[in-house]
Amino acid sequence: MGLRLAPTTAAAHVDEISFDGPGSQRPPVYSGTHDYWFQPLPRYSFETTLEHRPGRGGELAPPQRYRAMTFGIVLNILYEFIEIDYGDAGTYWQRWTRPVNDSVSRDTMPFVHEPSTQILPIPMVDEQSNEVLRVVTEEISINPSYERFYGPDGLGELLNPFDQSGYRASNHQRLTLRFQDQPRLSVRATKHGEQLRSMSQVLWFKFWVIGTPGRHVFATSPPFTLGASMQVVPGRMRSMRPRPKSLSWGIAGRHRQVFTDQARLEAYKRRQPRLPIRRGLRGRRPVLTGQIANERLEDWVRGTGLMPIVPSDRQEPIRTFDSHR
C-alpha cells in the first residue's frame, strides 16, 4: 500500500499543462496617469491527484506511525530573459540562468502557494486610448498544497485536535492538486523623458509534485516556456493609435526565441509536443531554498529605476510590484 499519483481519468483530473484557459491571452495595458506598462504572459493551468490505495503498490509507503506531512507543487524558474528598450534613454536587459524557486507562499514554503482563492485583476481597457478605465477581479480556487497526517492507514486525522496521540483514517484518501497562474511584468512607461519602445520577456518553468519531510517526488513536469513581446510606436503614448503590437506564447520545452510575428509563432508552436506530467523524478531535482524568483526580479527592477509607482489607494492591475504575480 502507499500514496501514489492517481491513474489519469478525464472525470477526476487532467495531468497535462494547458495554456488555453479563459483570459489566457490578454493585451498589454498602458496607464498614462501612473506612467507604466503592464504586460501579461499567457495563463497556464493543470491539476493532478494523489491517492492512497490500501493493498496496492505505492510510490510512498506509509510510515509506521502517523506524522504531519505537506504534499504539493514546487515551481522553479529555470531561465529568465528581459529586455526593455527606451530608445535614446537606453536598453535595459537581464538574463538569469540559475534556477530559483518561484513561490509566493507565506506559510508553506517551498510550495508555490497555500490553498486559497486567488483574486486575479482584470483591467477594463478603453478600445481607443488603451487606458485603464477600471479593474474587475476574477476569483479562482487553487489547491497547490495540503497539510495532512500520513500513517499506517493512509491519510489520517486527529481523534482529538488537542491530543496528537490518536489518529484515524480519513474518509478522503485523495488529494487533488490544482494550480493556475498568469505571470506579468510592469515597468515605467517613460525613462529620462523617453517613451518605452519595446518590451520582451521569456521564462522557462518546471514543477514537481513532492511530499515533505523527506522530499519524495511523486511527479515531474517537462519544462515549458512562457513569453511575451510588445512594440510601441514612439510619440503616440496618449492616443495609443495604432495600438501596440504584442504577442504572447506558451510552448512545450525550452525556447529562447522572442517572437514578434504571429505566423512564425503559430508555425513554431505546431511542431511542439504536448506537456504530460510524468511519474517520479525526471531530470534535475527542484530548488527549494535560497532567493525566490520574485525577490530576484524586484531587486533588478528597482536597481535599474524601472519600478512603476502606483498609489496604494487606487486599484490598478498591479499594486506596486509583486513581481510575477
Phi, psi and omega in degrees: 000161179169171178270133185213168172287129184290150174300145182291124172224133186300327183287333186266316185192169180236114180270050181210137181283137180238142174247015192248020181289169178302135178071017184291333179244099180246141180286159175294156183238138179244136173238104176290330180298318184247009170058057174211156169251142181236113184245110177273147170264172180298147171281139176233156182204159172193165170212152177210168188229135168258141178217151174256125181237106178299139175081002180237157180297139180231166180271336178228103180294142181290143176291163182292334177233148179297141175215155180286133178222160173238131179243134180178194188255128171251127182246130175243146166261119183273333186203143177213133178229134177225136173222128183228121187247123177248028178065235183294342179278356174111163177247130181249128180215158178207144176227124176247131179243358178271122180297142177223157176287136179248081184236143171242019182285139175264329188242347186233035173304143009268013183289155191294328184192157171282158170302130185193176169255112180283139174254105180264124178285136178236107181287133172267119192246138175293130185296329184272310186268344185066016177280150177285120177274314177198171181235125173253166182237153177236128180267130180228123178277129178231148177224070183278354178204152179223140170258120184218161169268140181228131184199202188304325182257019178097210179291130187230177179218156180290139172289327180225120183298345181256007182218114183267023179267348182229136182226164170217157179294140179280154174285348183250099183258017178231139176238114178265115179268124184227132181210143169211154186203158174223095179300154179205159182225137177229133180220169179298145178278339178226151178218119182052041177083352180264140181276152177299130178263318181202158179210137178216151181211137177227131180229138171252128181244157171203141179227161181228146170258116187228166173235135178232151001289163181107336177056041177287132182261116177274325185203157181223139174269153167290158176293150176217157187246133169243140180208163176205148176220153181210136173237137183239136175285117184293150176087004183229035186293328184286312183277331181054041173240117001285165179292157180296146176274124184220153175219148170220153186209149170233122188223141174294142176093186181257122183219125181268351186298142170254115184268138174234356182239125184296318182296317179294321178296315181295320178296322180292317182295327182295339181270358186268148181283173174285174185237070177284149175277136183255146177290146174074189180275124176238114179080217187291155173278155182287151170277124185248340185232177179092190180297138178267163187299320181299317180295318181298314180292318180297321178301319181291316181296318177294317183295330179269358180073024182260003182294121176288152180248113181239122179303138183289342182271006180238127182281120182230173178303334172234161176279281166243297174191095177257041170063231184296331189242000000 
